[in-house]
C-alpha cells in the first residue's frame, strides 16, 4: 500500500470507508499544542495508485515524444508559436510516439472517470483493482506496440485498456 500525507483538514466522508485503517494511521498525540499540526494519512486504493502511475506514464510518453521531435524538426520550430507547418518532417516512429501520447490523453480521461466513480461510490473491489492494473499494463504495452507499428497487437492492447475502464464503471452499476 502507498501512503499519502495531505493537509490538516479533516477527511471527507467518502474516505471514511476504511475507518480502521485511518484510525491506525492517526497520530496519537492530541495535545493542544499539536492539534494544528495533525496530519491525516490516507491509504491510496489500488485504483488511485494506478491512476497516479498512469499520470507518470503520460509524463514518460511526453519525453519519449518530445526529445526525438526536437531532433527531427528542430527547437526553432518546437519553441515557436507553430503558426506554420514545420520545414522538416518528423520520422515515422516519432510521429507514432506523438499519436500514442495524444491517444493516452483520451484513454486517461476515461480511466480517470472510472477511478473517480469507483472511489467516490466506495465500491472498490478486487475486480476493480485488477481492472485498474490491466489498464495500466495495457497502456505501458501500447507505447512500444504503436511506436514499432505492431499490428494488430496495438489495437488489441488498446481494446484491453478501454475494456478495463468500461468494466470498472459497469461494476459500480450492478
N, C-alpha and C positions, 0 to 999 in steps of 0.2 A: 504494500500500500504506500501511497505517496502522501506526504503531509504538506499543507499549505498554511502559512501564517497570514492572517488578514488583520483588519483594523480592530479597534477596541469596541466597536459597535456590537450589540447582541446579535446572535444569528437569526436569520429569517426562519419562519416556521417551516418552510419547505426543507430545510436542512435537518430538522429535528427527527427525521425518520430513523436516525441512528443515535438515539439519546444515550445508550450505554457507551458508545464509542466517544461521544462528545464529553460525557461526564468523566470518563477516564483520562481524557486529554487535557482537561481544565487544570490550571494551576491551583494548588490547594491553599496558598497564602492569600487570604481575603482581608488582610489588614487594611485600614482606611487609607494609609499612605500608598498602598499598592493598587487600590481599586481602579485608578485611572490608567494603570499600566497593564491590566489584564488583557491578554490576547486570546482570542478564540481560535482554536485549531480545528480545521475541518479535515475529514478524511475524503480524499478525492475518490469518486467512484471510478470503476474501470472505464466507463463511458466518457467521463470528463478527462481522465488520463489520456485516452486515445485521441480525444479532441485536441488536447494540448500538443500531443505528439504530431497530429495531422497538421497543426499550425506550423510546427517546426519543420515538417516535411515541405511545406509550402515555401518556407524561407530557403531551405536547401535547393529546391527546384528553381527559385529565383536566381541563386548563384550559378547553378548549372546552366541556366539560360543566358544570364547577363554577361558572364565572362566571355564565352565564345562569341556572343553577339557583338560585344565591343571589339573583339579581334577581327570579326568578319566585316563589319560595316564602319568601324572606327568610332572613337569617342567624340569626334567632331559632330557626327550625326546623333549619337545617342544622348549627348548632353544639349542638343539643340531643342528648339520648340517643335521640331518634326512637322513643319508645315508642308514639306515636300517629301517625295519618296527618296529613299537612300540612293546614293550614286553607285553603291556596290551591293550585290545581293548576299544574303546570308547563305551559309552552307545548308544542305538539306537536313542534316542532323540538328543544327542549331534551330532551324525553323520548326522542326518536330519538337524539340525541347520547349520552344515557346508555346506551341499549341498544347503540349502536355501541361505546362504551367497554367495556361488560361483555363484548361479543362478542369484542373484541380480546384480552381476558384469556384466553379459551378458545383462540383461534387461536394466541396467543403461546405457550401451553403446548405445543401440538402442534409448532409451529415450533422451539421450544427443544429438544424431544426429537429432532427431525430433525437439528438442528445438532450436538447432542451426539453422536448416533450417527455422523454423518459425520466429525466431528472426532476422536473417540476411536478410531474404526476406521482412521483415516488414509486414508480414501477420498475426500477432497475432490478433485473434478474440475471441469472447465469446466462440465459439465452441472449439478452440484450448486450451483455458483456462480450459474449462470443461474437455477436454481430459487429460490435464496435471493433474488435481486433481483426475480424475478417475484412472490414472496410479498410483499416489502416494497412494491413498486409497487402491487400489488393492494390491500394494506391501506391505503395512502395514498388510493387512489381510493375505497375503501369508505366512508370517513368522509363525504365530501360526497354520495355516492350514497345513503347511508342518511339523512343529515340532510335532504336535499331530496326523499326518497321516490321516487327514480328506479327504478321497476320496469320491466322485470326486471333492469336493469343491476346493482342492488345484489346480487342473487343470483348473477349471472354473475361479478361481481368476487369475491364471497366464494368461489365454487367454484374460481376460479383460484388463490387463496391456499391453499385446502385441498389442491387437487391438487398444487401445488408442494411442499408439506410431505410429502405421501404419496410423490411421485416421488423426493424426496431419500432417504427411508428405503428405498424399494424398490431404488434404485440401489446401495445398500450390500449388499443381499442377493443380487443377481445377479452 
